[in-house]
Amino acid sequence: MSRSAVRRRGGSERGSAALEAAIGLPAFLLFVGLIIFAGRVAIATQAVDSAATQAARTASIARTATDAGATARSAATSSLASQQVNCVSTAVTVDTAGFAAPVGTPATVTATVRCVVNLADLAVPGVPGTRTVTATASSPVDTFRERQ
């Protein structure tokens, strides 16, 4: 075998590692970005669900419907803050119709927490800049406690 034949065979694979990196690296980075996106949305979903549960529970032990709404909003806000969820905006809605039920009648208080999560810093193609996460929870009001 001549030197030129050896040189031609080895030279045909020149630059293949750079080409593989140019194709594989962006695909890998996109995959990592999507994993981070899914993780942040899952964490936000869990945090909003927990905040809704705490808001409903706090509202159900309040004495009046007005106090129930205020304490539920406070509980949801502090729950989201303690879990370090980056919400662009937060809305807490409390249904205190259960306080109007007569004593001895089962009733519930429902809290809905809506959080718009900021995802703009991910810069992954196809991922929206924000994602809205909503959770609703109910808690029973004590059936035989006086309601105002």
N, C-alpha and C positions, 0 to 999 in steps of 0.2 A: 504494500500500500504506500502510496506516495504522500509526501507532506501536504500537498495541496488538497488531497482527498480528506485527510484528517482535519485540516483547517476548515474545510467547507462543512463537514458534519458537526463540529463543535460550534461553529459560528451561526448555525440556523436557530439555536435556542437563545441567542443573545437578546437580552431585554425582556425576556418572558416574566421574570420576577417583578419588574417594574410595571408591566402590563397587568399582571395579576393583582398587584397592590392597588393600581389605579381603578380597577373594577371592584375588588373585594372590600377595600377600606370604606368607601361611601356606603355600601350595602351594610356593612357591619355597624357603622355609626348610626344609620337609620334604624337598625334593629335595636340598638342600645337606647336611642331616643324614644322609640315606641315602648320599650320596657319601663323607662322612667315615667313616661306619660301615663301608662296603665297603673303604675305604683302610686303616683300622685293622686289620680282620680280615686283609686281604692282607699287611700288614706283619708281623703276628703269625704268620701261617702260614709266611712265609718265614723268620722268625727261629727258629721252633720246628723247622722242617726243617733249618736250618743247625746248630742245637744238637744235634739227633739225629745228624747226620752227624759232627760233631766228637766226640760222645760215643762213637759206634761206633768211629771211627778211633783214638781215645785208648785205648779198651778193648782193641782188637786188638793194640796194641804193648806191652801190659803183660806182665809175666812170670808172674803168677799170676791166678787167677780172682778172688780177693779184691781184689787191687790193681786189676784191671780194673774191677770194680764201683765202687770208690771214685774212681778217676780219671775214669771216665765221668760220674759224677754231678757231680764238680767241674767238668769241662769243659762240661757242659750248662748248669750254673748260671752259670758265668762268661760263656759265650756269650750267654745271654739277658740278663744284666746289661749286657754291652758294647753290645748292640743296643737297649737302653733299652725293652724290652717290659714293659708294666705287667701282670704276672701276679699274680692274687689268690692262686693256689696253683700249685705246680709239682711234678710227679712224674716221676722218671726211673727207668725199669725197664731192667735190663741182663740179657740172657740170655747167660751165659758157658758154656753147655754145650759149646761148641767147644773149650774148654780140656781137656775130658775125653777128646777124641779122641786116638788114638795118633799118635805122630810119623809123618809121611809121609801122613797122611790129611787131605784138605782139610776145613777147618772155618771157621766164621764166628762172629762175635760180633754180636748184634743189640741195639740200644738204641732204646727208645721214650720219647719225651718228651711229656708232657701238660701243657698250660698253660691255665689258666682266665683269660681276658682280661676285664678290667673295662671295661664299656661303659656303666655307669650314668650317667656324667657327660654323655652325649649327650642324654638326655631327648627322644628321638624316639619318637613313638607307634609301637608294633609292634616296636621294637628291644628285645631282651632285655637284662637288666642285665649278664649275663656270657655269654661264648661260650667253649666248650671247643675248643681246637685241639690235635690230636695228630699226631705224625709218627714214623715208624719208619725206621731205617737199619741196614744191615748192612755189616760190613767183614770181609775175610778175615783169618784168623790165619795167620801164616807156617807153611807146611806142614812145614818141616824144622827148626824151632826147638824146643828142648826145652820142654815144658810141665809145669807143676807143679800 
